[in-house]
Amino acid sequence: MSGSRTLATVVLLCLLATAGAVATGSDVPTDDVDSPPNGTGSDDPELVAVLPNPVADGDAGEYAVASLPEPTPLDGWSVGDDDGTAALPNVTVSGRVAFTGQPAALPPGVNESVARVVAVEDFPRLANGGERVALARNGSRVDTLAYEDAPAAERWTGDSWVPRGATDFEPARGGPGQVRAFVTPDTAVPLDAIATADDRVLLAGYTFTSDRVTDALLAAAERGVTVRVMVDDAPVGGLSAREVAALDRLRAGGVSVRLLGGEAARYDFHHAKYLVADDRALVLTENWKPSGTGGHANRGWGVVLNGSEPVGTLNRTFHADWTAHDAAPWLDRREAVDPVLREPATSSYPSRIESSTVPVESTTVIVAPDNAEASLVSLVSGAESSVRVEQMSVGGVDTPLVQAALAAARNGTRVRFLLSSAWYAEEENGRVVDRLNAIAEREGLDLKARLVDPGGRFEKLHAKGVVVDERHVVLGSVNWNTNSLRENREVAVVLTGGEVGRYYADAFDADWCGGSGDRRPRLLWVAAIAAAAVAVLVCWRRVQFEYEGELRG
């Protein structure tokens, strides 16, 4: 067959495949979905939290939190318990509102986690042994929240007790802008935000061993920039000798360093991976170490973003954790550390997926355990055309987010799971892949799962990324297991927009389909003939790519 006839055949087959995909809705972006579901709960006023047993003398600082989605005048409203009620003052409020008899006695962090604090005269004395708190309007109950045996300094949310000092943030959404999208190891995490900072650099991490990042932070501190670094005090496997050396260097160079954890820790692990530098921020799936941010081992996802709302939310999250009771200066814990020896990653990998500055319609910051689970379950289960999941592991088939993806598949959505094949995850992930594929075959779902084949492009998959409908991208520190969602401090962003969705969808497809050549993000074409050309190129690239697509970090 001649070369021209071969090309014509390939073009025809690719266009037919593309037409089939459009007909089934498998990969078509849904342009009428303008924002990710935020999963914040009911549209009606409701009680969402109570603190019945503060540590202060006389239980000073008891409070109840109500969620009021619409601006609401409180004339005629009351809050009460089994022993009586107290009238609310005649003010108009909306969002999450804390009602208390002693605003000055509220525990640290409450003011930052609600839209407003309202002082209530004769606020009821909440019983430590348990009772029912009621929100009423004109004498009729609107909502109730019952609890039993209140632990000291923990608040009840209706389904669990939340430790002292834990935050209660809602998802925070910012408007349109531009972001720099990238994946590692193709792009080492960019540090220009640190290099150009004039005021502050706030780095949050799980572990920290990178000499490259250390040098950048020390240079910023030498310029007079306020630099703070906050990491977990007991990562799995222990603090390494390299981390001890890095933190010592930072402290000696004028950088403030704190460790989060200890016996009264609010979370199992401080697992977040982000940075705030003046009016820019960096959110990562990777740890601050050569294998992650250095681009020497891991497949990871990252983004550089700006905008007052997302950057401000990350700043507030950092401040809440930095000032919490379980945050201790490095020097206070330095002597108790028994460092372990660990060799850094030094390998090099080709750069096939270039970073790209792309527009976004919105950026939503989500954090765990505050709001990430509800937000992600809503987003994934509500998918209309496609869900791509690229994760180190998912913790089993029965976890909330895997069940959300199965719900999407049962509604006709195309779902793909790509999991790590690293030695420490291969056995567990293999069982999950087998179960997911068996469910798909039994129920006739358009769902496939596989273990990644790095194929020389990276050492291991460490990303925590999701692409929904090629329009909503989730990336950050959130693993898909229940502990990550409910017990850890995690931070992620949801990036919404067609171009950013296609960038990370292409990155996923490169890992899923495999290949040895370049795979660059698709451009946005508006003309029908240009769209057909793109479809041909995509198919041609996928023909080229003929192979399949760290410890707790």
N, C-alpha and C positions, 0 to 999 in steps of 0.2 A: 504494500500500500504506500502511496506517495506521502511525502511529508505534509503537503497541504491537505490531503484527504484525511490523514491521521489527526491533524489539528482540528479540522472541521468536525470529525467524529467526537473528539474530546469536548469541543465547545458545545455540540449538541447534547451530549450526555450530561455535561455540567448544568446547562440551562434546564434540562428536564428534571435533574435532581433538585435544582433550586426551585423550580415551579412546584415540585412535590412538597418541598419543605414549606413553601408559602401556603399551599392548599391545606396542609395539616396544621399549620400554625406553630411548627416546632421551634423555629428560631426567629420569628418575626418580632421586632421590637414593638411594644405596645405604647404608642405615642399618646394615648389618652390617659395614661397613668402619670400624673404630674408630680406626685410626691409619694414617698414610701409610707405605708401605714405605720403609725407610731405606737399602736398597741397600748395606749394609755388608759383604756378601760371604758367605763360607762359614760354615756352622754348625760346622765342624770346626776344630781348632787348625791354624794355618798361619803361615808366615813372610811378613811383609808388607813389610819394608824392611831394608836393611843400609846402613851407612856404612863403606866400606872405606878411605877415603883422607882423613882429617881434615887440616886445615891445621896442626895442632899438631905439635911436634917428636916424632919417634918414632911418629907416627900415634896419639898418645894420644887417647882418646875414641872409638875404633871401637865400633860397637854393632850389634846385630841386634834387630829388633822382631817379636814374635810376637803374633798375635791369638788369644786363648783365650776363646771365648764363654761358657763355664761356669766356675765356680770350680774350679781345678785344683791339687791338690797336686803339687809338682814333684819329689817323691822318685822317683828312677829315670829322670828326664828328663835330656837332655844337648843341648848345641849344639856343632857342630863344623864343620870345613872339610875340605879335601882332605888336610890333614896330621895331623889328630887331633881329639879331642873333649874337652869339659870338662863335668863333671857340674854340674847346676844345684842350688842349695841347696834344702833341704826346707822350702819355704814354699808357701802357697796363694795363687794369684793368679787374676785374671780381667781381661778386656778387653785392651787393647793394653799389652804389657809390653816394656820395653827391657832387654836383657841386655848387660852391658858389664864389662870388667875394671877400668875406672877411672871410676866415677860422677862424681867431681869434675871430670873432664876433658871431660864431654859438652858439645857445642856449645850455645849459648843456644837456648832454645825447646824442647829435647827433653823436659825434665821436664814442660812444660805440655801437650805433645801426647800423652802416654801416661798410663795409669792408674797405673803404677808403674815404677820403675827397680830392677832386681835386679843386685847385684854378683855376678860370677861369677869365682871363682878360676881362674887359668890359661885365661882367655878366649882363643880362638884369634886369632893374628895374621892378619888378613885381607889377602890379596894384592891390591895395587893393579892388577896386570895381569889379574885375573879368576880366579874359581874358583867352587865350589859350596858354599853354606852349608846345613847340614842341622840339622833339629830332630828329635830321636829320643826314644822312650820304651822303656825296657828293651831298648835295643839295636836296636830296629826303627824305621826312618825313618818319621816322621809327615809331614814336608814338607821340600822343598828350595827354594832360591832361588839361581839361577846368574846371574852377571854377567860382563862383560868390560870391561877398560880403564876403571877408575873415575876420573872427573874429580875434581879436588881439591874437597873439601868438599861433594860432592853425594851424595845417598843414592839407592839403587836400589830401586824399588818393584815390580819384576817386569816392567814394561813401559816405564819411562822413568826418567831421572835427574832428581832434584828439586834445584833450586839450594840453596846454603847459606842457612840461616836460614828457608827456607820452612816453614810450619807443616804439621802432619799431624793436624788436628782431625777428630773424628767428628761426625756429626749429633747435635745436643743437643736433647732433647725435654723440654718442660715440661708440666705438668698443666693442669687446667681453670682458666679465668679469664674475664676480659672484655677486649675490645679495642675501640678506636675505629677504625672503618673509614671511609675517605674516598677520593675521587678528585679530582684536579686537572683543570682549573682551577676546578671547581665549588666546591671548598674550598681556600683557601690553606693550605699546610701549617701545622698548629697548633703554636704555640711555647710553650704554657703549661707544658710540662715544663721548659723553660729558665727561665721566669719564676718557678717555684716551687722550683727546685733550691736546696739548702742546702750540698751537699758537693762535687759534681763534675758537670761537663758535658764529655763527650767527643764530638767531632764528627768523623766520617770522611766524606770526599768525594772526588770526582774533580776538580771545579772548585768555586770559591767566589767569588761576586760579589754576594751579596744584602745590600743595606743593611739590610733588615728583620731578617735573622738576625744580622748584625753588631751592630746595636744591642742585640738581646736578649742576645748573648754578652757584650758589654761591660758591660751592666747587671748580669749575673750576676757577672762578675769584680769589679766595684765593690762587690758585697755580700760579697766574700771567698770566693766559690766558686772552686774550682780548675777552670779552663777550658782545654781543649786542642783544637787543630784540626789535622787531618792531611789533606793533599790530595796529588794526583799532581803531580810536578814538571814533566811535559812532556805535557799533554793534547794531543790532536789539534788542530792549529791554533795551538798555543802558549799561554802564559799571557797573558791579556788585561790591558790597562792597568787595567781595573776590578778584576780579581782582585788585581793588585799593590797597588792602593790599599786594597782591603779587608784584605788580609793585613798591610799596614803599620799600618792603624788598629788591628787586633786586637793586634798586637805592642806598639804604643805604649800600649794600654790594659791591659797586663798579662796578655794571653792568650798561652800558649805555642803556637807554630806550627811544625810540621815538614812537610817535603816528602819524599815517597817516590819513589825512582827512582835514576838514575845508572847508571854503567857496570856496577856489580856488583849491579844490581837483581834482587830475587827474582822479580818479576813484570813483565810488559810494561807494565801499567797498574794503578794503585790506583784501581779503578773503583767501589768500594763507596760506599753512600750510607745512612748510619745515624747515630744519635745516642743516647748513653746519658746520662741525667740522673737521678742518684740511683738510685731503684729503678724507673724507667720508661725506656722506649726508644722510638725512632721509626725505622722502616725504610721506605725509599722506593725508588721506581723513578726518581725525579727528582733532578737536580743542584741544588746550593744556589745558585740564580740566579733572577732574576725570572721567566724563562720556565717554570721548574720549580716550585720551592717557593713562588714568589710568586703562582702562579696566573694568569700573564699570557700563556700560550701553550699549554702541553703538556697532552695527555691523559696523566695518570699515575695510579698507584695508590700508596696509602700506608696505614700502620697505626701507631697508638700502642698499645703493649703493656706489660705488666708481668709479674711472675713471676720468681722467683729464678733459674731455669734459663736461660730465654732472655736475660734481662738480664745474668746472669753470663757467659754464653757470648760475648755481644757485647763485654762488658768485657774478657774474656780475649783475644779477637781483636784488639781495639784495642791492648791492652798489648803483645801479641806484635809487632804492626807498629810501634808507637811506639818500642819499644826495639831494633828490628832494625838491622843494620849499614847498611841503605840508607835510613834515616830521618835527615834532616839538618835542623838548625834553619833557619828561614826566613832569618835574617840571614846564614848561611853561603852561601846560594845567591842572595841578593837581587841582588848586583852582576852576576851572570852572566845575569840575565833580560833578554831583549829583548822587551818587551811589545808585543802587537798590539792594534789598535783594533777594538772590537766594540761595536755599539749594543745596549743592553738591550731586552728585550721590554717593552712598555708597554700592550698591548691588554687590554681587559676582556671577559669572557665571562659568559653567564648561569649562574646556579647552579640546576641542575635535579636533580642527584643529591645529596641531603643526606648529610652524614656521619651515622654511626649507631654507638652502642655496642651490641655484640652479644656473646653468650657464645661461647667456643670450648672444645672438649674438650681440645685440646692445641695447643702452638706448638712447632715444630721449627725450629731455626736450622741452615741449611746454608751452607757457604762454598766458594768455588772458589779454587784448583784442588783443594782437599783432598777434598771429598766430594760436591759439587753434582751432577756429571754422573751418577754412579752412582745417587744418590738420585732425581733427576728422571727418568732413564730408567726406573727401576723403577716410579715413581709413574704416569707417563704411559702406559707400555706396559701396565700392569696395570689401566687404567681399565675400568669395567664398563658404564657407560651413556653418559657424555658427556665430551668434552674441548673446552674453549674456550681458544684461544690468542690473546692480544692482545699483539703485539710490534711494535717498531719495524722489525725485520727478523729473519730466521731463518738467514741465511748459506747458503741453498741447500737442496735437497731431500735431499741425502745426509748431512746433519749428524746427529749421534746423536739429538737430541731430536725432530727431524722424523721420523726413521725410527721412533722410539718411538711417535709419534702415528699413523704409518701402520700400525704393528703393532696398535695399539688398534683402528683402523678395520677392519682385516682380521679382527678378532675380533668385529665387529658393533657397535662403539662409534660413536656419533655424534660427529664431529670437525668443528670449525670453526676456521679460521685467519683472523684479521683483522690486516692489516699496514699499515704507514704508506704514505701517498700523498705524503709530502713530496718536494720536488724532488730531494733528494739520495738518496732511496731508491726512488723510483717505478719506475725502469727495472728495477732488480734485483728488487724485490719483485713487479713485474708478471710477470717470467719465472717466479718461484717459484709465483705464483698459477696461471699457465697450466699449469705442469707438474703441480701438485697436482690441479687439476680434471681434467686429462687422465687421470691415474692413477685418480682416483675413477670417471670415466666408463668407462674400460677394464675396471676390476675390479669395478664395481658396488658401490662403497663409499658409505656415508653420510658423505661428506666434502665440504666446500665451503670455498673460500678466496676472499677478495676484499680489495681495497684499501679502506681506510676513506674515507668522505666526511664530513669534519668538520661540514659543514652549518652553520657559524657557531657551533657549540658549543665549539670549541677550534681552535687553529691547526694543530697537527700531533700525530700519535700518537707518544708516546715511552714508553708503558707497557711493562713487562716482566712481564706477568701471565698466569697460567694458572689455570683452574678445572677440576678433575677430579671428575666425578660429582656436581657441585653440593655437594661436601663438603670437598674439599681445595683450598685457595687458595695459590698460589705467587706471591709478589711480592718484588721487590728489584732488585738491579742486574744480575742474570744475563741477558745476551742469549742467544739460542739458537744462536749460532755457536760453532764449536769453539775459537776463540781465547779467547773469554770463559770457557768452561768449563775450559780447560786452561792458560792462560797468564796470566790476570788475577787480581788479588784482587777477588773478588765476594762479596757477602753477600745472602742472601735468607731469607725465613721461609716455612714451610708451616703455614698455619692450618687446623685441622681442626674441622668442626662444620657442622650444617645451616644455621643462620642466617647465619654468616659466608660460607658457600658461596653461599647465595642472594643475599646482598648484592652480591658481585662478579659473580655470574652475571647478575644484573639489569643491572649496569653494562655488562657486555659486550654483553648483548642490546640495550641502548639504542644502543650504538655500531654494532652489527651491523645492526639493523633501521632505525635512524634515527628522527628525529622532532623536532618543534619544541615539544612540551609537556613537562610534568614527567614524569619516570619515577622513582618512588621504590621502594626495596626492598620486596619482598613480605613480608607478615607471616606468621608460622607459624600455621597453622590446624590444629586437631586433629580437628574434627568433619567428617564426610564432606560435609555440606551446605555448610559453610564452605569446604572445599577446592574444591568445585565453583564457589562464588562467586569465589574467587581465580582459578580457571582462566578464568572469564568475563572478569574484569577484565584479566588478563594478555593474553588474546586481543584484547580491545577496545583495549588500549593499543597492541598491535602493529599493529592496523589503522590507528590514528592515525599511527604512525611510519612513513611511506612514503618513506624514503630509506635508502641503505646507510650502515651503521654506522660531528733535532738532531745534531746531528753526533756520532755515536759515543757519545753519553752514555747 
